[in-house]
Amino acid sequence: MNFRIVHLVCCLAILCAPHAHAGERDDAALRKARKLLDSTILVDGHNDLPWQVRANPQSPQDIERYDLRGQVSGQTDLARLQAGRVGAQFWSVFVPGEPSPGWARTQLEQFDIARRIIERYPDRLQFVDSAAGIRAAKRTGKIGSLLGMEGGHVIENSLGLLRMYYELGARYLTLTHNVHTDWADSAALPPIHGGLTPFGEAVVLEMNRLGMLVDLSHVSEGTMDDALRVSQAPVIFSHSSARAICDVPRNVPDDILRRLPANGGVVMVTFVADFIDPEIARVESAMRTQARALTANVTDAAERRRIMEEIRKKHVTPTTTIAKVADHIEHIRNVAGIEHVGIGGDYDGNDAWPEGLEDVSTYPHLFAELIRRGWTDRELRMLAGENVLRAFEQAEKVAKQIRKRN
């Protein structure tokens, strides 16, 4: 036997041992994450699958052709939901806020698409409209499926429409999307109201009376401030992150985070790359500025998309990681408290994700990252779903109290 070769093999084994041990530790964290998520309820605050089905060019609005039991073009299907250990999902019944002769028709069609998706897979999905329903669905091994409206423009300044949407199953309303309403400022534009108008405050109070969660993703800081002042129930941010880490208007500033304990609300951290990483946000902002300049006089939607695609080809967008998402989660925990952070991936609503969080199968990898950082089982369960379930249950309790008083 060649003793030099034996010596070399031994040295290589010693050198490689720390790396192998690290790999084993990583595998152990992922195994633990999967086991923990099997025993708790992972509630995601925002998934745009209904709009993905509606807008899919191969089969627009065709839920049969967009078959979740097979391979789909988006980030969500049944196999990946199972791999991701998703226990409950708020499906966004999103309607764009750009000028329209009326949004109610599109909103009703979105309810129809979402409800038919849920009904098509009764062995895997279960329509629910309460916190108790989420817990019951988990006991039967199904994904509790709720509906969340995105953009207060869809109520068309009518509390009657708001009430009817609640009857159809909407359990949150994002007060604005990327346009102002007549009663609330969006984060995407310079403010015109300074937050909520008196009618906007009435919308929030009516949502409290109904038991519909007030969602403050997409709204301006002034609207956040007014909603926290007015709301008698916990609010949520269904898909937002920490502005202190990535300074974009869609994220939540620290002064708002510090007010969440008094309200009981929850920030459900999104994974969208340009809301997570400042460098990606800078590149995306530069591309949007260029696109606005080049499309200012272009009215054709297809041409606008073509111009945007050409701009994207000329820019190299950096990548980001799971660790950056974990940084946002830990920042919100450190500022607001562990009771006020949750998960809101925003899958099928964007196309840029951190490496390792590309679709709904990847939630265990994020929880494994937090396990490596020393998070306890209790903290992980609160993040996964117990925080938002507590907020939802409190909103339901407040609604019963208001109805009893009035």
C-alpha positions as CSV (number, residue, x, y, z in Angstrom):
1,M,0.0,0.0,0.0
2,N,1.2,3.5,-0.8
3,F,1.4,5.3,2.5
4,R,1.7,8.7,0.8
5,I,-1.7,8.1,-0.8
6,V,-3.2,7.0,2.5
7,H,-1.8,10.1,4.2
8,L,-3.3,12.3,1.4
9,V,-6.7,10.6,1.7
10,C,-6.7,11.2,5.5
11,C,-5.8,14.8,5.1
12,L,-8.5,15.3,2.5
13,A,-11.0,13.7,4.8
14,I,-10.0,16.0,7.6
15,L,-10.3,19.0,5.4
16,C,-13.7,18.0,4.0
17,A,-15.1,16.9,7.4
18,P,-16.3,20.4,8.4
19,H,-18.1,20.9,5.1
20,A,-19.8,17.5,5.3
21,H,-20.8,18.3,8.9
22,A,-22.3,21.6,7.7
23,G,-24.2,19.8,5.0
24,E,-25.6,17.3,7.6
25,R,-26.6,20.2,9.8
26,D,-28.3,21.9,6.9
27,D,-30.2,18.7,6.1
28,A,-31.2,18.3,9.8
29,A,-32.6,21.9,9.8
30,L,-34.6,21.2,6.7
31,R,-35.9,17.9,8.1
32,K,-36.9,19.7,11.3
33,A,-38.6,22.5,9.3
34,R,-40.7,20.0,7.4
35,K,-41.7,18.1,10.5
36,L,-42.6,21.3,12.3
37,L,-44.7,22.6,9.4
38,D,-46.5,19.2,9.3
39,S,-47.6,19.8,12.9
40,T,-48.7,23.4,12.6
41,I,-50.7,25.5,10.1
42,L,-48.7,27.5,7.6
43,V,-50.9,30.4,6.5
44,D,-49.8,32.4,3.5
45,G,-51.4,35.8,3.2
46,H,-51.3,36.4,-0.6
47,N,-51.3,34.2,-3.7
48,D,-52.4,35.5,-7.1
49,L,-53.3,32.2,-8.7
50,P,-56.9,33.4,-9.7
51,W,-55.4,36.2,-11.8
52,Q,-52.8,33.8,-13.2
53,V,-55.6,31.6,-14.4
54,R,-57.6,34.5,-15.7
55,A,-54.7,36.0,-17.7
56,N,-52.9,32.9,-18.8
57,P,-52.5,33.3,-22.6
58,Q,-52.8,29.6,-23.4
59,S,-56.1,29.1,-21.5
60,P,-57.6,32.4,-20.2
61,Q,-60.1,31.9,-17.4
62,D,-60.1,28.1,-18.1
63,I,-59.6,26.4,-14.8
64,E,-59.8,22.9,-16.4
65,R,-56.9,23.5,-18.8
66,Y,-54.9,25.2,-16.1
67,D,-54.8,21.9,-14.3
68,L,-53.3,22.1,-10.8
69,R,-52.8,18.4,-10.7
70,G,-50.3,18.7,-13.6
71,Q,-47.5,21.0,-14.6
72,V,-48.5,24.7,-14.9
73,S,-46.7,27.8,-16.1
74,G,-47.0,29.6,-12.7
75,Q,-45.6,29.1,-9.3
76,T,-48.5,27.2,-7.7
77,D,-49.9,23.7,-8.2
78,L,-51.1,21.0,-5.8
79,A,-47.9,19.0,-5.7
80,R,-45.8,22.1,-4.8
81,L,-48.3,23.3,-2.3
82,Q,-48.0,19.9,-0.6
83,A,-44.2,20.0,-0.7
84,G,-44.3,23.5,0.8
85,R,-46.5,22.3,3.7
86,V,-49.1,25.0,3.0
87,G,-51.9,24.7,5.5
88,A,-54.1,27.7,4.5
89,Q,-54.0,30.2,1.7
90,F,-55.6,33.6,1.2
91,W,-56.2,33.5,-2.6
92,S,-56.1,37.0,-3.9
93,V,-59.2,37.9,-6.0
94,F,-57.2,40.9,-7.5
95,V,-58.7,43.4,-9.8
96,P,-56.4,46.1,-11.5
97,G,-57.2,49.6,-10.4
98,E,-56.4,51.4,-13.6
99,P,-59.3,53.3,-15.3
100,S,-62.4,51.2,-15.8
101,P,-66.1,51.7,-16.6
102,G,-66.7,49.7,-13.4
103,W,-64.8,47.2,-11.4
104,A,-67.6,45.1,-9.9
105,R,-68.0,42.8,-12.9
106,T,-64.3,41.9,-12.9
107,Q,-64.4,41.4,-9.2
108,L,-67.3,39.1,-9.4
109,E,-65.6,37.1,-12.1
110,Q,-62.5,36.8,-9.9
111,F,-64.7,35.4,-7.1
112,D,-66.1,32.9,-9.6
113,I,-62.7,31.8,-10.8
114,A,-61.3,31.4,-7.3
115,R,-64.4,29.5,-6.0
116,R,-64.3,27.2,-9.0
117,I,-60.6,26.5,-8.5
118,I,-61.3,25.5,-4.9
119,E,-64.3,23.4,-5.8
120,R,-62.4,21.6,-8.6
121,Y,-60.0,20.0,-6.1
122,P,-62.2,19.0,-3.1
123,D,-59.7,16.3,-1.9
124,R,-57.0,19.0,-1.5
125,L,-58.6,22.4,-1.1
126,Q,-61.5,23.4,1.2
127,F,-63.2,26.8,1.1
128,V,-63.3,28.4,4.5
129,D,-64.3,31.9,5.7
130,S,-63.2,31.8,9.4
131,A,-60.3,31.1,11.6
132,A,-62.1,28.0,12.9
133,G,-62.6,26.9,9.3
134,I,-58.8,27.0,8.8
135,R,-58.2,24.9,11.8
136,A,-60.9,22.4,10.8
137,A,-59.5,22.1,7.3
138,K,-56.1,21.3,8.7
139,R,-57.6,18.5,10.8
140,T,-58.9,16.9,7.5
141,G,-55.5,17.3,5.7
142,K,-56.8,20.0,3.3
143,I,-55.6,23.5,2.5
144,G,-58.0,26.0,4.1
145,S,-58.8,28.4,1.2
146,L,-59.8,31.9,1.9
147,L,-60.4,34.9,-0.4
148,G,-58.8,38.3,-0.1
149,M,-59.7,41.3,-2.3
150,E,-56.8,43.5,-3.4
151,G,-57.7,47.2,-4.0
152,G,-60.5,49.2,-2.4
153,H,-61.5,50.6,-5.8
154,V,-63.6,47.5,-6.2
155,I,-66.2,48.7,-3.7
156,E,-66.9,51.7,-6.0
157,N,-67.4,53.9,-3.0
158,S,-70.3,51.7,-1.8
159,L,-70.5,50.1,1.7
160,G,-73.3,48.0,0.2
161,L,-70.8,46.4,-2.3
162,L,-68.4,45.9,0.6
163,R,-71.1,44.0,2.5
164,M,-72.0,41.8,-0.5
165,Y,-68.3,41.0,-1.1
166,Y,-68.1,39.8,2.5
167,E,-71.2,37.6,1.9
168,L,-69.4,36.1,-1.1
169,G,-66.4,35.1,1.1
170,A,-64.0,38.0,1.1
171,R,-62.2,38.0,4.4
172,Y,-59.8,40.9,3.8
173,L,-59.7,44.0,1.7
174,T,-56.4,45.6,0.7
175,L,-57.5,49.3,1.0
176,T,-55.6,50.3,-2.2
177,H,-53.6,48.7,-4.9
178,N,-51.3,50.9,-7.0
179,V,-53.8,53.7,-7.5
180,H,-55.5,56.0,-5.0
181,T,-59.2,55.5,-4.3
182,D,-61.5,58.4,-3.6
183,W,-61.0,57.7,0.1
184,A,-57.5,56.3,0.6
185,D,-53.9,57.0,-0.6
186,S,-51.8,54.3,-2.3
187,A,-48.1,54.0,-1.7
188,A,-47.4,54.0,-5.4
189,L,-48.3,57.7,-6.0
190,P,-47.8,61.0,-4.3
191,P,-50.6,61.4,-1.7
192,I,-53.7,63.4,-2.4
193,H,-55.8,62.8,0.8
194,G,-53.1,62.6,3.5
195,G,-54.3,59.1,4.4
196,L,-57.9,58.2,4.8
197,T,-60.8,60.5,4.2
198,P,-63.9,60.4,6.5
199,F,-65.5,57.9,4.1
200,G,-62.3,55.8,4.3
201,E,-62.6,55.7,8.1
202,A,-66.2,54.5,7.6
203,V,-64.9,51.7,5.3
204,V,-62.5,50.6,8.0
205,L,-65.2,50.7,10.7
206,E,-67.6,48.7,8.5
207,M,-64.9,46.1,7.9
208,N,-64.5,45.9,11.7
209,R,-68.2,45.3,12.0
210,L,-68.2,42.6,9.4
211,G,-65.2,40.8,10.6
212,M,-63.2,41.5,7.4
213,L,-59.5,42.0,8.0
214,V,-58.1,45.5,7.1
215,D,-55.1,44.9,4.8
216,L,-52.5,47.7,4.7
217,S,-50.2,46.4,2.0
218,H,-49.9,48.8,-0.9
219,V,-51.2,51.8,1.1
220,S,-49.3,55.0,1.9
221,E,-47.8,55.6,5.3
222,G,-50.5,58.2,6.0
223,T,-53.2,55.5,5.3
224,M,-51.4,53.1,7.5
225,D,-51.3,55.7,10.3
226,D,-55.0,56.5,10.0
227,A,-56.1,52.9,9.7
228,L,-54.2,52.0,12.9
229,R,-55.8,55.0,14.6
230,V,-59.4,54.1,13.5
231,S,-59.5,50.3,13.4
232,Q,-61.0,48.5,16.4
233,A,-59.5,45.2,15.3
234,P,-56.1,43.9,14.3
235,V,-54.9,44.9,10.9
236,I,-52.7,42.8,8.5
237,F,-50.2,43.6,5.9
238,S,-50.9,40.6,3.6
239,H,-47.6,40.9,1.6
240,S,-45.1,43.5,2.8
241,S,-41.7,43.6,4.3
242,A,-39.4,45.9,6.3
243,R,-38.6,49.4,4.9
244,A,-35.6,49.7,7.2
245,I,-33.9,47.0,5.2
246,C,-35.3,47.7,1.7
247,D,-36.5,51.3,1.4
248,V,-39.4,51.1,-1.0
249,P,-42.9,52.5,-0.4
250,R,-44.4,49.0,-0.4
251,N,-42.7,48.1,2.8
252,V,-43.5,49.0,6.4
253,P,-41.6,51.7,8.3
254,D,-40.4,51.2,11.8
255,D,-42.7,53.8,13.3
256,I,-45.6,51.8,12.0
257,L,-44.1,48.5,13.2
258,R,-43.7,49.9,16.7
259,R,-47.5,50.6,16.8
260,L,-48.5,47.0,15.9
261,P,-48.4,45.6,19.4
262,A,-51.1,48.0,20.6
263,N,-53.3,47.0,17.6
264,G,-52.5,43.3,17.5
265,G,-51.7,43.4,13.8
266,V,-49.4,41.2,11.7
267,V,-46.9,42.0,8.9
268,M,-46.9,39.0,6.5
269,V,-43.4,39.2,4.9
270,T,-43.4,39.0,1.1
271,F,-40.6,37.3,-0.9
272,V,-40.7,39.6,-4.0
273,A,-37.1,40.2,-4.8
274,D,-37.3,44.0,-5.4
275,F,-39.1,44.5,-2.0
276,I,-36.4,42.4,-0.3
277,D,-33.1,43.5,-1.7
278,P,-32.1,47.2,-2.0
279,E,-29.9,46.6,-5.0
280,I,-32.6,44.8,-6.9
281,A,-35.0,47.6,-5.9
282,R,-32.6,50.2,-7.4
283,V,-32.4,48.3,-10.7
284,E,-36.1,47.8,-10.9
285,S,-36.7,51.5,-10.2
286,A,-34.4,52.5,-13.0
287,M,-36.2,50.3,-15.4
288,R,-39.6,51.6,-14.4
289,T,-38.4,55.2,-14.9
290,Q,-37.0,54.4,-18.3
291,A,-40.3,52.5,-19.2
292,R,-42.4,55.5,-18.2
293,A,-40.4,57.8,-20.4
294,L,-40.5,55.5,-23.4
295,T,-44.2,54.6,-23.1
296,A,-45.6,58.0,-22.2
297,N,-47.4,58.3,-25.6
298,V,-47.9,54.6,-26.2
299,T,-51.6,53.5,-25.8
300,D,-51.3,49.9,-27.1
301,A,-50.9,47.5,-24.2
302,A,-49.0,44.9,-26.3
303,E,-46.5,47.6,-27.5
304,R,-46.0,48.8,-23.9
305,R,-45.2,45.2,-22.8
306,R,-42.8,44.8,-25.7
307,I,-41.0,48.0,-24.7
308,M,-40.7,46.8,-21.1
309,E,-39.4,43.4,-22.2
310,E,-36.7,45.2,-24.3
311,I,-35.7,47.3,-21.3
312,R,-35.4,44.2,-19.1
313,K,-33.1,42.5,-21.7
314,K,-30.7,45.5,-21.4
315,H,-30.5,45.4,-17.6
316,V,-28.8,42.7,-15.5
317,T,-30.9,42.2,-12.3
318,P,-28.9,41.0,-9.3
319,T,-30.0,37.9,-7.4
320,T,-30.9,37.7,-3.8
321,T,-31.2,34.9,-1.2
322,I,-33.3,33.3,1.4
323,A,-31.1,34.9,4.0
324,K,-32.3,38.4,3.0
325,V,-35.9,37.4,3.5
326,A,-35.0,36.0,6.9
327,D,-33.4,39.4,7.7
328,H,-36.7,41.1,7.1
329,I,-38.6,38.6,9.3
330,E,-36.1,39.1,12.1
331,H,-36.2,42.9,11.8
332,I,-40.0,42.9,12.2
333,R,-39.7,40.5,15.1
334,N,-37.1,42.7,16.8
335,V,-39.1,46.0,16.3
336,A,-42.7,44.9,16.6
337,G,-42.4,41.6,18.5
338,I,-42.6,37.9,17.6
339,E,-46.4,38.1,17.8
340,H,-46.6,40.5,14.8
341,V,-44.9,38.7,11.9
342,G,-46.2,36.2,9.4
343,I,-45.7,34.9,5.8
344,G,-47.2,36.4,2.6
345,G,-45.2,35.1,-0.4
346,D,-47.1,36.8,-3.2
347,Y,-46.6,33.9,-5.6
348,D,-48.0,34.1,-9.1
349,G,-48.1,37.9,-8.7
350,N,-44.5,38.6,-9.7
351,D,-41.6,37.0,-11.5
352,A,-38.5,37.8,-9.4
353,W,-37.7,35.7,-6.3
354,P,-34.8,35.0,-4.0
355,E,-32.7,31.9,-4.9
356,G,-34.4,29.0,-3.2
357,L,-37.8,30.6,-2.8
358,E,-38.9,30.4,-6.5
359,D,-42.4,28.7,-5.9
360,V,-44.8,27.5,-3.2
361,S,-42.8,24.3,-2.6
362,T,-40.0,26.3,-0.9
363,Y,-41.4,27.5,2.5
364,P,-39.5,24.8,4.5
365,H,-36.2,26.2,3.2
366,L,-37.0,29.6,4.7
367,F,-37.9,27.9,8.0
368,A,-34.7,25.9,7.9
369,E,-32.8,29.2,7.6
370,L,-34.5,30.5,10.7
371,I,-33.8,27.2,12.6
372,R,-30.1,27.7,11.8
373,R,-30.4,31.2,13.3
374,G,-31.7,29.7,16.6
375,W,-35.4,30.3,16.3
376,T,-37.4,28.2,18.7
377,D,-40.3,25.9,17.8
378,R,-42.7,28.3,19.5
379,E,-41.4,31.3,17.4
380,L,-41.6,29.3,14.2
381,R,-45.2,28.2,14.9
382,M,-46.2,31.8,15.6
383,L,-44.6,33.0,12.3
384,A,-46.1,30.1,10.3
385,G,-49.7,30.9,11.2
386,E,-50.6,31.3,14.8
387,N,-50.0,35.0,14.7
388,V,-52.4,35.7,11.8
389,L,-54.9,33.2,13.2
390,R,-54.9,35.1,16.5
391,A,-55.4,38.4,14.6
392,F,-58.2,36.9,12.6
393,E,-59.9,35.4,15.6
394,Q,-59.7,38.8,17.4
395,A,-61.2,40.5,14.3
396,E,-64.1,38.0,14.5
397,K,-64.5,38.7,18.2
398,V,-64.6,42.4,17.7
399,A,-67.2,42.1,14.9
400,K,-69.5,40.1,17.3
401,Q,-69.1,42.8,20.0
402,I,-69.9,45.6,17.6
403,R,-72.9,43.9,16.2
404,K,-74.1,43.2,19.8
405,R,-73.7,46.8,20.7
406,N,-75.4,48.1,17.6
